[in-house]
Amino acid sequence: MVFFSIPNEKTISINVNPNSTTISAFSQLIHQRTHLPQSLIRYSLSLRNPNLRDDSDVTLSDLGFGSSSTVYLHIPLLGGGARFDLLDSNPPANYVAGLGRGATGFTTRSDIGSARIAPGKSINEAEEEENQNQNQNHHTFDEFEGNDAGLFADSVYDEEDKEADAIWEAIDKRMDSRRKDVKEAKIKDEIENYRASYPKICEQFSDLKRKLDNVSAEEWDSIPETANYSRQKKKKRFESFVPVPDSVILDKSLDLTAVGEGRGTLLSLKLDECSHSFSGKASVDPKGYLTELKTLEAEVPDVFHVNRSRVLLKSVTMSNPKNPNGWIAAARLEERAGNLKVARVRIQRGCEECPKEEDVWIEACRLAKPEEKKAVIARGVKQIPNSVKLWLEASALEDDARKSLVLRRGLENVPDSVRLWKTFVDMVNEEDAVVLLHRAVECCPLDVELWLALARLETYENTKKLLNKARVTLPRERGIWITAAKVEEANGNTDKVGTIIEKGLKALQSEGVVINRERWIEEAEACERTGAVATCKAIIENVIGFNVEEQDRKRTWVADAEECEKRSSIETARAIYAHALTVFLSKKSIWIQAADLERSHGSRESLDAVLRKAVLYLPQVEALWLMGAKEKWLAGDVSAARVILEEANAAIPNSEEIWLAAFKLEFENKELERARMILGKARERGGTGRVWMKSAVFERELGNVEEERRLLEEGVKRFPKFFKLWLMLGQLEERLNHLVQAKRVYSSGLNHCPQCIPLCLSLADLVEKKLNGLNKARVILTNARKRCPKEDELWLAAIRIELRHGNKKEAERLMSKALQELPKSGILLAADIEMAPQCPLPKMKIKDALKKNCVKEGYVTASVAKIFWRERKVDKARKYFERTVKLNPDNGDFWALYYKFEVQHGSEERQKEVLNRCVVSEPKHGEKWQAVSKALENSHQSVEVILKKVAIALNREGHILT
């Protein structure tokens, strides 16, 4: 083995025999281990014996190497070996090895410097340049790219670079937008899970914070105060006491507290006076102080504030005596303080200083004695003869006989006052009013109200002339054209109404008036309120399309009609629908909304006319035919309803809805054979499972059990996915007490409809209650929850099973798990509230449930209403019952609870109101409601009767759904 040392100060071992290994073989082995050039290795070995030229037969032992020798490699360029004399001498100035033959090699940053000195530069200049480059590189250092950040700093940023940057930026945006929704949802879930796992301290103690509401004042006081123990070792400050004179001790009537307060008040008053005044000018706002004075109470005046304000207002009146607000404020201050005499003096001084201010004279009149008021206002009128306020105040002081005289004098001085003319006209009779209004429009020709008031009092011919004159004087007033249309309508010329409105709109547009459709619709509503229906319709026809885009017309017009209906402007809404139907003849929704308007606010004739017109344009719409037939049936005209249904069948042959409507008409009118024949035809012509279900219901109500069974069995064969047929067949077997067969039917139904919740509930209820299979019922509900984990009814059924068998802990566990799965389920939250101990009230659960924006919130509010009902808090219970029926008016159980509550705690009027509202809502859902309404004995009962029966069946202390 021979050891070999290379220039990087590492020693490697080579397992060779020095006696048999040649130099060439040894150099080849070293080359394989170190990748050093073989020529350098052979040259280094040959230095030991320069006479050896051919190393093909020379062994290592010939060079003197043994089995444990170490071979040192010497490379001339790196030191070692023979050295020439020139290597020990200094190079010439500015010498760079190999530069003359163009051999530059590779360099590193450490090599840049004197080794790359360009010709013509000294070493010192090169070092200075190198230092500058290093400093520059230091400033351009980047944490991410290092010093390479400045490599392209000197290059030009051209259009290609700009285009490349834009492309890369677009790629980055595209990559960020991929699966953005999924990423955001994932991040949101992670945040929610993190917050649920690591809640804040304030959230952990939220329940304890809520309990602080129940802490009494005594318990608060018993909590020890936190002491500052850092002061225990501190020295007490020196306290000095001044002895009290004997005179103060002997004087028992002296109140030291009052003395201190009085001293502080005096000092504060002086400081405030100094701070609010500067060089004799007050900083108080007299106008603002007038408003502030209204908030003061005259019964208990604050002496401090009155004195302070008196000083301030005195400064105001002295510094600016021509300011009327200062005098008025000063007078009102004295009035509030109870110094009425001083207030009169202040305002009198104000009248002297500001004789041309009408507000001062009106205030002086108000503060004057009753016998002096006329004299004061007379002096004011003399000073300001053109003041409308003073003339009106003067007329108010006179009796009815002399008021007209005062107003005449006022109009002589101010003939262009519209307010005086209107006040004067309101006082006289109709004949005198016409004369006065003629003079008024001459003096005030730009007031449209005077023109219109005169037009209402004149004859037809004079009114037309007058309105034409007014139109010339006021060409931009729309009220003149509307009044002209009303006049023509009132005189029976309804054919001219539309022309006048159309001309008026064109004339206004030519004058540059912007047509505001909302304002014109309001004018139409005003015309409707005054009885001018033709004018109302004409305005709508000509204005409804203004500034409305073609694609927005339907939506905008329907919204306008609905808003008018809310404001009880029925004729306006009817006109909007009529115009919309002329544009959208084939829109079913507009026809239905127009029919609903007539049903709610019109007559049966108007509704029939709308529906007849609707089916004329839309004969293929079933809903319009059915609405017409139903209205005829409700009106008691059964034959007319049959005719409409026959026409509908002819227009829409083989329509299932029309077949079922005809069946219901005959069935409700006790025409059983007709009803059976219609159902038979419907089944023959390819009816759906609904037709078979109606046929089975029909036979069940007639008591034909075998026919009902036949229809149901045939129906489930034809429509195995229609779960109601399976449900009815199972219920039939239950009624006949064939429990095993009923179980088999429910199971078969679940095989065909595995997601059907009613079938699961019916099967579990049958197994648990009638077959005594508690564990089997649990298994059924568990499997159903696995298939449908988000169905709250399945969780509630499982909870009720445990409660019925006394397993409260298991029920609570299931409730906790259900709320974790469905935290916003209103049914589960309501059941959780009712399961909680009722003493004390479950306030925390109620608050948490009401805060959540839960689904089916009506169940929660109903539970809260029941709790307040039990606690005899009638008003709160009624409030939550009202909220419940508004949230879910289709649930009959809520209406029954509300009605039962009003029967117990409300008046007859409230009971009738709840009953009528329930009849209008026509509820179809609710566990108790469906059970009662679908019973055989209640099949043809009204909503009112079913409501009362459900109210009797409901147990106030039990669950809502039980």
Number of C-alpha atoms within 10 A of each C-alpha: 14 19 16 16 15 17 12 6 8 8 14 15 15 14 10 16 17 22 15 14 15 19 24 21 18 21 21 19 16 20 16 11 12 11 10 14 13 18 13 16 22 18 17 19 22 18 14 12 11 9 8 11 9 10 15 10 12 18 20 24 16 15 16 12 16 15 15 11 13 16 17 17 18 20 16 13 8 8 10 12 15 10 11 8 7 8 8 8 8 8 11 7 9 16 16 16 13 10 13 9 7 8 9 12 7 6 10 6 7 7 10 13 16 19 15 16 18 14 10 7 12 13 16 10 12 18 15 12 14 16 13 12 13 13 11 13 17 12 11 16 14 13 8 8 9 12 15 13 14 16 10 9 10 7 8 8 10 8 9 9 11 10 11 11 12 12 12 11 12 12 12 11 11 10 11 11 11 10 10 11 10 10 13 11 12 12 12 12 12 12 12 13 12 11 12 10 9 11 12 11 8 10 12 11 10 11 11 11 11 11 10 10 8 8 9 9 8 8 9 10 9 8 8 7 7 6 7 7 8 7 9 8 7 8 7 8 6 5 5 6 5 5 6 8 8 8 8 12 10 9 9 8 8 11 10 10 9 10 11 10 11 12 12 11 13 12 12 14 17 11 11 13 17 10 11 13 15 10 6 11 15 22 13 16 13 22 13 11 17 17 11 11 14 12 8 14 11 14 9 9 13 14 10 13 11 15 14 16 18 17 15 23 25 16 20 26 25 14 14 15 18 19 18 24 23 29 29 26 27 27 29 23 26 19 17 21 21 14 13 17 13 16 25 22 16 21 27 23 18 27 27 13 18 19 20 19 19 21 18 26 30 21 20 27 26 15 21 22 12 11 8 13 18 18 14 20 24 18 14 26 22 12 16 17 18 17 19 21 16 22 26 17 18 24 22 14 17 14 9 11 8 13 17 18 14 20 22 18 13 24 21 12 15 19 18 16 17 21 12 20 25 17 14 21 21 10 13 13 9 13 10 11 21 19 12 18 23 15 14 25 20 13 17 18 17 14 15 19 15 20 26 19 15 23 24 13 15 15 11 15 8 13 20 17 12 20 20 16 13 23 20 10 14 17 18 19 15 20 16 23 25 22 21 24 26 24 22 19 19 15 9 11 13 18 11 16 24 20 14 21 24 16 12 23 20 14 17 17 13 12 11 10 15 11 16 11 18 13 11 19 20 16 19 27 27 16 22 19 14 11 15 18 21 25 30 29 25 22 29 26 18 17 21 21 16 12 11 13 10 8 8 9 18 18 10 15 20 19 14 18 24 19 13 20 17 11 11 14 19 21 24 26 27 22 23 24 25 19 18 23 18 9 12 16 14 13 15 18 11 21 25 17 15 25 25 15 19 21 16 11 16 15 11 15 11 14 22 19 14 21 23 17 15 25 20 10 14 17 17 15 15 19 14 23 26 20 19 23 29 21 19 20 17 10 12 11 13 18 12 17 24 19 13 21 23 18 14 23 19 12 16 16 14 15 17 21 15 22 24 19 17 23 24 18 21 19 16 11 12 11 13 15 11 15 22 17 12 20 24 15 13 22 18 9 13 11 17 15 21 18 20 24 21 17 25 24 19 21 18 17 14 12 12 13 15 11 15 24 18 12 21 26 16 14 23 21 11 13 17 19 18 19 23 19 26 28 20 20 26 29 20 19 18 17 11 11 12 13 18 15 15 25 21 14 21 26 18 16 26 22 13 16 17 17 15 18 19 16 23 25 20 17 25 28 20 22 21 17 12 12 15 12 15 17 12 15 24 18 14 19 22 16 13 21 20 9 12 15 15 14 16 19 16 23 25 19 18 23 22 18 19 18 16 10 10 11 13 15 11 14 22 17 11 17 21 15 13 22 16 10 15 19 16 18 24 23 22 25 28 25 20 21 22 21 16 13 9 12 6 7 14 17 13 12 16 18 11 10 24 15 9 14 11 18 14 18 22 24 25 28 26 24 25 26 27 26 21 19 20 14 11 12 13 16 13 15 24 20 13 22 26 18 17 25 24 11 15 18 21 17 24 28 26 28 30 26 24 25 25 21 21 20 15 9 16 14 11 11 10 14 18 14 14 20 20 13 13 23 15 11 16 15 20 15 17 18 14 21 24 17 12 18 23 14 11 13 10 14 12 12 11 12 20 13 12 21 25 15 17 23 23 13 13 19 12 16 10 10 16 23 14 9
